[in-house]
Amino acid sequence: MSIKDNLSTIKATLPTHVTLVAVSKTKPVSDLEEAYNAGQRVFGENKIQEMTDKWEQLPKDIEWHMIGHVQRNKVKYMAPYVSLIHGVDSFKLLKEIDKQGAKCDRVIKCLLQVHIAEEDTKFGFDENELLSIFNLEEFALLKNVEVVGLMGMATFTEDENQIAREFKGLKGLFDKINASTTINLNMEILSMGMSGDYKIAIENGSTMVRIGSSIFGARNYQ
Ligand SMILES: *Cc1c(COP(=O)(O)O)cnc(C)c1O
C-alpha cells in the first residue's frame, strides 16, 4: 500500500472531530511530500533539528507538531513556526516556551503531557502535579503560551482493557479540568492514540491521533 492509500484508509475511519497528525519522524522528505500531495497538512516530529530541516524544505502551509520530549535549550529553534507542542512535561519548559514565544511575537499552543502508562519511562505529569500548575499565580501570567489540551500515551501492551482504562482516565481528568470553576481553562484537544491503539483512544474521547507506522511503514532507526 502506498502512503496515499494508507492515509485514505485511515481517514475513512476517523470521525470528523478527530484530527490526524501524520507522524513522519525518521522518514525522508519525499515521503512527507507524498502525504502532502494526498492532502495531509499536519505532521508530527519528535526531534527539533529534524523537524526544522523538514520545515525549511517543505511548503509553508504545513502545521508542524512537536510530539517528542523537548529540551528547554532547543525550544528557540522551533518557536518561529511550530503549531503545537504535545509533550510539555514541566512548568520550567512551559516558561521557556512562553519566553521564546514572546521573542517571536507569537502565542505558542501547547498540550500538557500526562503520565497514564504503567511504565515509568514515559514522561508526563501526574494528576496532582498538573492541577497544582494551573493554580500557580505564575501560570496566569504566561502570555505567549496557550494550554489548549492534554496528551497521553498508554502502556505498550496487548491488553486492550488496560489501554481503554488508561485513556478513559485521561479523558476524565480532561473533563474535570474543563468543568472546574477554579481553573480558568477551556481545553479543546485531547491527543491520544497511535497506530496500535488509536481506535481505542477515539472510543474513549480522543480528538487528535498521532499515527506514524500505519501511514509511512515501519521505522528504521539505524
Ligand atoms: C512515534 C510516535 C507516535 C507514532 O507511533 P506509531 O506507532 O508509529 O503510530 C505517536 N506519538 C508519539 C509521542 C511518538 O513518539
The ligand as an SDF file (V2000), in Angstrom:
LIG
                    3D

 15 15  0  0  0  0  0  0  0  0999 V2000
    6.4150    7.7970   17.2380 C   0  0  0  0  0  0  0  0  0  0  0  0
    5.2710    8.3580   17.9870 C   0  0  0  0  0  0  0  0  0  0  0  0
    3.9430    8.1650   17.5610 C   0  0  0  0  0  0  0  0  0  0  0  0
    3.5560    7.3390   16.3550 C   0  0  0  0  0  0  0  0  0  0  0  0
    3.7900    5.9900   16.5870 O   0  0  0  0  0  0  0  0  0  0  0  0
    3.2560    4.8530   15.5700 P   0  0  0  0  0  0  0  0  0  0  0  0
    3.1420    3.6610   16.4260 O   0  0  0  0  0  0  0  0  0  0  0  0
    4.2760    4.7150   14.5040 O   0  0  0  0  0  0  0  0  0  0  0  0
    1.9410    5.3110   15.0410 O   0  0  0  0  0  0  0  0  0  0  0  0
    2.9220    8.7710   18.2950 C   0  0  0  0  0  0  0  0  0  0  0  0
    3.1820    9.5160   19.3890 N   0  0  0  0  0  0  0  0  0  0  0  0
    4.4390    9.7210   19.8250 C   0  0  0  0  0  0  0  0  0  0  0  0
    4.6510   10.5550   21.0330 C   0  0  0  0  0  0  0  0  0  0  0  0
    5.5210    9.1460   19.1520 C   0  0  0  0  0  0  0  0  0  0  0  0
    6.7650    9.3480   19.6100 O   0  0  0  0  0  0  0  0  0  0  0  0
  1  2  1  0
  2  3  1  0
  2 14  2  0
  3  4  1  0
  3 10  2  0
  4  5  1  0
  5  6  1  0
  6  7  2  0
  6  8  1  0
  6  9  1  0
 10 11  1  0
 11 12  2  0
 12 13  1  0
 12 14  1  0
 14 15  1  0
M  END
$$$$
